Amino acid sequence: MIKDKVVVITGASSGIGAETAKLLASRGAKVVLVARREAKLQALVDEIKDAGGEAAYRVTDVTRPEDNEQLVQLAQNTFGRFDVMFLNAGLMPSSPLSALKVDEWNQMVDVNLKGVLNGIAAALPVFKAQKSGHFIATSSVAGLKAYPNGAVYGATKWAVRDLMEVLRMEAAQEGSHIRTATIYPAAIKTELLHTITDKGAAQAMQQTYDTYEITADRIAKVVEFAIDMPADTNVSEFTVGPTDQPW
């Protein structure tokens, strides 16, 4: 059941995060939107409220543990509870390893992996104490298969895959009733391509997306499905992409 659940969404200012926020709010969820671009967050909150939904936002850098702790507190203080953590923030500045874009490697590790870890660290104590909660993470098909130009991006997404599966197993062993879901999107229309600075990688990826991409609301429906499952049922993985994309 989605109605009245309080859902924190990172990377919420556009793409998958924004579409998920709008869909869940339309189903009666109370959403806390998290990103770095305040103007976009404010506009999205206004849109949700104008449509009769409930939403709040906080400008957050997911690479900072204290920021993650504060957004969990915001959810509890604003809506009186906290049910779902959608760990969706991510970067994809793909490039060949030989380009040695080390700063971009570190950014991906910081956001795509450490950002997820920081979110888990902030939410897990709350979920364990209340013996309920749901972690949902956006990985990628790059977390399932390797491809040129995607070494570091893929490494962070493979790491999220393992992390979420172990989290599911440990939660089950500990009897905390915490659910997990990991989503592996293929070519979804988002702003990820905007972060690619390597010209060759950008051209190749743009061609793929121009040919196959589907809209981000498709992933929002997957998040909706995962949350809406009965509390005793965990669907742990979703691989999602365009019907005609061979991946």
Sequence and secondary structure as in RCSB ss.txt:
>XXXX:A:sequence
MIKDKVVVITGASSGIGAETAKLLASRGAKVVLVARREAKLQALVDEIKDAGGEAAYRVTDVTRPEDNEQLVQLA
QNTFGRFDVMFLNAGLMPSSPLSALKVDEWNQMVDVNLKGVLNGIAAALPVFKAQKSGHFIATSSVAGLKAYPNG
AVYGATKWAVRDLMEVLRMEAAQEGSHIRTATIYPAAIKTELLHTITDKGAAQAMQQTYDTYEITADRIAKVVEF
AIDMPADTNVSEFTVGPTDQPW
>XXXX:A:secstr
  TT EEEEESTTSHHHHHHHHHHHHTT EEEEEES HHHHHHHHHHHHHTT EEEEEE  TTSHHHHHHHHHHH
HHHHS   EEEE         GGG  HHHHHHHIIIIIIHHHHHHHHHHHHHHHHT EEEEEE  GGGTS  TT 
HHHHHHHHHHHHHHHHHHHHHHHHT  EEEEEEEE SEESSGGGG   HHHHHHHHHHHHHH EETHHHHHHHHH
HHHS TT    EEEE  TT   
